């Protein structure tokens, strides 16, 4: 009996990393280099806001809607608890306090706009895993910030929070792969006849945008992702793609494009051992952290 082929499990962040810079993909996912700078201030802001909103809706589901003051107090605690002195701040004209205050404003606006929070939230940070092909050889995983069932419209809603400064056009948002992947997961779970609304909350602009995808679009997306995965798996070279994003890259110091040298394998293995022994996160949680970090860094303007 032939051995069953191991599934290729990818996430939106992995695919995006390869598209943005194949060399960074190699450093992060193949060589598994532990960066000296693990966190930028943008990713810290994004993770803090996501964690607060996850906590908030968990309380709402329990029938205990926190006050706006309680939300900000919890945000302050999360910010201080997870902030590291070595956090990278690229925009030198801004300080940690400036970014902290941004988060406060995001949450104040969000609370005001969305109160009384009775939209029937089903789950927060829901992990999804979908098959892209009938044999299950290609899989995609991810984390839905918040899943809602809107009883008035009969739609499922996938909510995603963005803390980046940029506000892309609706056309660009319509091309976004991440929430469309999540839409496939929800349709597989509840039925392809169900309507799914993809909702982006652009917190820096206090705006939300809703997109709906036809089943034909989702089928094409599956095929496109399989082609991209095949391209990645067959790649022999992983060239660097220099761009403005390089200023935020945690691998800049080891990138040959900037005069760096990747660590030797034996040194890297020692770092991996130390890192894995000290880290408490499960592999799923690590993937979730990477996904949040990447989606904030890819849209920082």
Helices and strands as residue ranges (DSSP letters): E 8-11, H 12-20, H 22-25, I 26-30, H 41-61, H 68-82, H 96-114, E 121-131, E 138-150, E 155-162, H 170-174, H 178-190, E 196-202, E 207-212, H 215-233, G 244-248, G 252-254, G 256-258, H 265-278, H 283-297
